[in-house]
Amino acid sequence: MILQVEDLYVAYGNIEALHGVSLEVNQGEIVTLIGANGAGKSTTLRAISGLNRAKSGTIRFQGRDITRTPAHEIVAMGIGHVPEGRRVFADLTVRENLELGAYLVHPSQFRKNLAEVYERFPRLKEREHQRASTLSGGEQQMLALGRALMLQPKLLLLDEPSMGLAPRLVQEIFEIIAELNRRGATILLVEQNAAMALSIAHRAYVLETGRVVLSGPASELRTHPAVREAYLGGAAHGG
């Protein structure tokens, strides 16, 4: 097991966002969190990566308690986080964004990692010297993914990678995520498109108002009546 979250509580001031969330991610899995807007999915990822402090509970990464570990140390341990909204550095070039993602990487390893990112995302190579602000939404998502991959993370946290993208690009992004997993990446995925997320995930957790209400193999949750009614019957919305 690479990640274990136990009885996690997180609050924003007096407002409690997570109420005892527990989940596990095994090496080599794609695990997805689905749920409505405000369910606590993004908060869970932010707590794992150290951006939100846990009120109580425990987060363990590769057996080590990281509940109170600063975010920059968590990155150094091997957790990469692609946040909601991509958050690329708009005024920097594609290459400069990727260089920032590799600030902990030795120069010799940097060249190898950069070559691998450009192999996976040829459009980033083509636009290497363009400012990130000139890229399309899909290209910016590829850049955000590539920036996280520059560290060769042991665990990749993806927050709403399809948000704001055209359906054709959504399909492309999910194919990329599935391919990353086939190459060995372990992924914890938060996604508004529940049908797509469940189609590539091994296991899933359903969050409602800061609590896990369902969990199990993704293939089983795809046919669960409550999941089908709430998230697969029409357009799914995340948050």
Backbone torsions as a table, in degrees:
resi	resn	phi	psi	omega
1	MET	NA	128.4	-177.3
2	ILE	-93.3	-31.5	-178.5
3	LEU	-137.0	135.0	175.7
4	GLN	-137.0	120.1	177.4
5	VAL	-112.2	126.5	-175.8
6	GLU	-127.1	121.1	170.5
7	ASP	50.7	50.7	-173.8
8	LEU	-83.4	126.3	173.9
9	TYR	-117.7	131.2	176.6
10	VAL	-134.3	137.6	-179.5
11	ALA	-129.8	147.5	170.0
12	TYR	-106.6	98.4	-172.8
13	GLY	64.2	-123.8	179.9
14	ASN	-89.9	-1.7	-177.3
15	ILE	-98.1	117.0	-179.2
16	GLU	-84.2	122.2	-176.8
17	ALA	-95.9	-34.3	177.8
18	LEU	-121.2	135.1	-176.3
19	HIS	-122.9	74.3	175.0
20	GLY	80.5	41.6	-180.0
21	VAL	-73.4	132.1	174.3
22	SER	-129.7	136.1	177.8
23	LEU	-158.6	163.5	179.2
24	GLU	-136.4	147.8	173.3
25	VAL	-131.0	124.9	178.1
26	ASN	-93.8	155.6	178.5
27	GLN	-54.3	130.2	175.1
28	GLY	85.5	3.0	-178.7
29	GLU	-92.4	156.9	156.0
30	ILE	-106.4	119.6	175.1
31	VAL	-115.2	132.5	-178.5
32	THR	-116.5	145.8	172.5
33	LEU	-108.9	122.6	177.1
34	ILE	-122.3	157.9	-178.4
35	GLY	162.3	169.8	-177.1
36	ALA	-75.7	173.5	173.9
37	ASN	-54.8	134.0	177.8
38	GLY	79.6	9.5	-178.0
39	ALA	-73.8	-20.2	178.9
40	GLY	108.9	12.6	-176.2
41	LYS	-67.1	-52.2	179.9
42	SER	-65.0	-36.6	177.2
43	THR	-60.5	-39.3	177.9
44	THR	-60.4	-46.7	178.8
45	LEU	-63.4	-41.6	-178.5
46	ARG	-66.4	-32.3	176.3
47	ALA	-69.8	-39.8	179.6
48	ILE	-63.5	-40.4	-177.3
49	SER	-86.6	2.5	174.9
50	GLY	87.1	6.3	-179.3
51	LEU	-81.3	-26.6	171.9
52	ASN	-119.3	135.3	-179.8
53	ARG	-83.7	137.3	176.2
54	ALA	-73.5	135.6	173.0
55	LYS	-73.1	-40.4	174.0
56	SER	-161.6	172.0	-176.1
57	GLY	102.8	-179.2	-175.1
58	THR	-136.2	138.1	173.4
59	ILE	-121.0	121.4	178.8
60	ARG	-118.2	132.4	177.3
61	PHE	-120.2	118.5	-175.3
62	GLN	51.8	40.2	177.4
63	GLY	84.4	-7.1	-177.6
64	ARG	-99.5	133.8	177.9
65	ASP	-72.4	115.9	179.7
66	ILE	-115.4	16.6	-174.1
67	THR	-56.4	-38.1	-178.1
68	ARG	-109.8	12.7	-177.5
69	THR	-77.1	134.3	178.2
70	PRO	-61.0	151.6	-174.2
71	ALA	-57.9	-41.0	-176.4
72	HIS	-67.1	-29.6	176.8
73	GLU	-74.3	-33.6	177.7
74	ILE	-65.3	-40.4	175.4
75	VAL	-59.5	-45.7	-178.9
76	ALA	-63.2	-27.1	178.6
77	MET	-75.4	-18.2	175.5
78	GLY	118.5	23.5	174.8
79	ILE	-107.1	117.7	176.7
80	GLY	-102.1	139.6	-175.2
81	HIS	-127.1	117.8	172.9
82	VAL	-100.2	105.2	-170.4
83	PRO	-76.2	163.8	173.6
84	GLU	-59.1	137.3	179.1
85	GLY	83.0	7.9	172.3
86	ARG	72.7	-49.9	175.0
87	ARG	55.6	41.7	172.8
88	VAL	-75.0	160.8	177.6
89	PHE	-84.6	101.3	-167.4
90	ALA	-60.5	-36.5	-175.0
91	ASP	-87.4	-2.7	177.3
92	LEU	-99.8	157.2	179.1
93	THR	-74.4	169.0	175.2
94	VAL	-55.7	-48.9	-178.8
95	ARG	-59.6	-43.1	-178.4
96	GLU	-66.2	-37.5	175.0
97	ASN	-60.4	-42.5	-179.8
98	LEU	-68.4	-36.4	177.3
99	GLU	-63.0	-39.3	178.6
100	LEU	-65.4	-33.7	177.7
101	GLY	-67.5	-18.6	-175.4
102	ALA	-110.1	27.1	-173.9
103	TYR	-64.8	-18.7	178.6
104	LEU	-96.7	1.1	-172.1
105	VAL	-94.9	137.9	175.8
106	HIS	-63.2	143.6	-177.1
107	PRO	-51.6	-38.9	-179.9
108	SER	-67.3	-38.1	177.5
109	GLN	-72.5	-31.8	179.3
110	PHE	-57.5	-45.4	-178.0
111	ARG	-62.3	-39.7	178.9
112	LYS	-66.6	-45.5	-179.4
113	ASN	-64.0	-40.2	179.8
114	LEU	-63.4	-42.5	178.9
115	ALA	-61.5	-39.3	180.0
116	GLU	-68.0	-40.1	178.3
117	VAL	-64.7	-42.6	179.2
118	TYR	-67.8	-29.8	176.3
119	GLU	-68.6	-40.4	-179.5
120	ARG	-74.7	-32.8	-177.1
121	PHE	-126.2	77.5	-176.7
122	PRO	-57.9	-29.1	179.8
123	ARG	-65.8	-30.1	176.4
124	LEU	-67.7	-37.3	176.1
125	LYS	-62.7	-43.3	179.6
126	GLU	-61.9	-32.1	-175.1
127	ARG	-108.5	24.9	-172.6
128	GLU	-51.1	-38.9	-174.7
129	HIS	-102.4	8.4	175.3
130	GLN	-83.3	149.8	172.7
131	ARG	-68.9	145.2	-177.5
132	ALA	-61.1	-28.9	-179.0
133	SER	-65.8	-19.0	-179.0
134	THR	-88.9	-4.3	-179.2
135	LEU	-81.1	154.3	173.0
136	SER	-70.4	169.7	179.2
137	GLY	-60.2	-41.5	178.6
138	GLY	-65.1	-39.8	178.7
139	GLU	-67.8	-37.1	176.5
140	GLN	-64.9	-36.1	177.3
141	GLN	-66.5	-39.3	175.7
142	MET	-62.6	-39.2	178.9
143	LEU	-65.8	-41.6	178.1
144	ALA	-62.7	-41.0	176.2
145	LEU	-64.6	-47.0	-179.4
146	GLY	-60.9	-39.4	179.3
147	ARG	-61.6	-42.2	178.2
148	ALA	-67.2	-36.5	-177.6
149	LEU	-73.0	-16.1	179.2
150	MET	-61.0	-23.6	178.2
151	LEU	-90.8	-1.5	-174.5
152	GLN	47.9	61.7	-173.9
153	PRO	-66.9	149.4	174.9
154	LYS	-77.9	-26.8	177.3
155	LEU	-138.2	129.7	-178.5
156	LEU	-111.9	121.7	177.0
157	LEU	-99.3	120.0	-178.5
158	LEU	-115.9	121.1	-176.8
159	ASP	-111.1	106.8	176.4
160	GLU	53.9	56.4	-177.3
161	PRO	-65.7	-19.5	-178.4
162	SER	-95.4	-1.5	-174.4
163	MET	-58.3	127.8	174.9
164	GLY	77.9	6.7	-177.3
165	LEU	-99.9	149.9	174.8
166	ALA	-66.1	152.4	-177.7
167	PRO	-52.1	-38.7	179.7
168	ARG	-62.9	-39.7	-179.7
169	LEU	-73.9	-32.2	176.3
170	VAL	-59.4	-46.3	179.2
171	GLN	-59.6	-42.3	-179.2
172	GLU	-64.9	-43.3	179.8
173	ILE	-63.0	-41.5	-179.7
174	PHE	-69.1	-32.8	174.5
175	GLU	-64.3	-38.1	178.1
176	ILE	-65.5	-44.3	-180.0
177	ILE	-61.6	-44.0	179.2
178	ALA	-63.7	-38.3	179.2
179	GLU	-67.4	-40.0	176.6
180	LEU	-58.8	-41.4	178.8
181	ASN	-66.1	-40.5	178.5
182	ARG	-62.4	-28.8	178.2
183	ARG	-84.8	1.8	173.3
184	GLY	116.5	-4.3	-177.8
185	ALA	-71.3	138.6	172.9
186	THR	-99.0	128.3	-168.1
187	ILE	-132.6	132.8	168.8
188	LEU	-110.4	115.2	-168.2
189	LEU	-114.8	124.3	168.5
190	VAL	-103.4	128.9	-172.5
191	GLU	-151.5	135.3	178.6
192	GLN	-74.7	-27.1	-179.6
193	ASN	-89.3	87.5	-173.0
194	ALA	-62.2	-38.1	-178.5
195	ALA	-62.2	-44.8	179.8
196	MET	-67.0	-42.8	-178.8
197	ALA	-61.5	-45.4	-178.9
198	LEU	-69.4	-23.1	-179.3
199	SER	-73.4	-23.1	-178.7
200	ILE	-112.3	-12.9	-175.7
201	ALA	-82.0	153.9	171.7
202	HIS	-84.3	-43.4	179.9
203	ARG	-136.8	163.6	-177.3
204	ALA	-146.3	153.1	172.7
205	TYR	-125.5	137.7	176.3
206	VAL	-105.7	122.2	179.0
207	LEU	-104.6	137.9	172.1
208	GLU	-135.4	124.5	179.3
209	THR	42.5	49.6	173.2
210	GLY	80.4	12.4	179.7
211	ARG	-130.2	147.2	171.9
212	VAL	-81.3	119.8	-178.1
213	VAL	-107.9	-19.3	177.8
214	LEU	-149.1	148.9	172.9
215	SER	-156.8	157.6	178.5
216	GLY	155.6	-175.1	176.5
217	PRO	-57.3	138.8	-177.6
218	ALA	-58.9	-36.5	-179.5
219	SER	-63.0	-33.3	178.5
220	GLU	-76.5	-39.6	-179.3
221	LEU	-67.9	-27.2	178.0
222	ARG	-62.3	-26.4	-178.7
223	THR	-106.1	2.3	-179.6
224	HIS	-70.4	130.0	-175.9
225	PRO	-54.7	-43.3	-177.6
226	ALA	-66.4	-39.4	179.3
227	VAL	-68.7	-42.8	179.7
228	ARG	-61.7	-41.6	-177.9
229	GLU	-69.8	-43.2	-173.3
230	ALA	-81.9	-35.5	-169.0
231	TYR	-125.0	-15.8	-175.1
232	LEU	-114.7	-4.5	-177.5
233	GLY	-79.3	-25.6	179.5
234	GLY	-147.9	-150.6	178.2
235	ALA	-71.3	127.9	178.5
236	ALA	-88.6	143.3	-179.7
237	HIS	-124.4	134.8	-178.4
238	GLY	-113.6	177.2	177.5
239	GLY	177.3	NA	NA
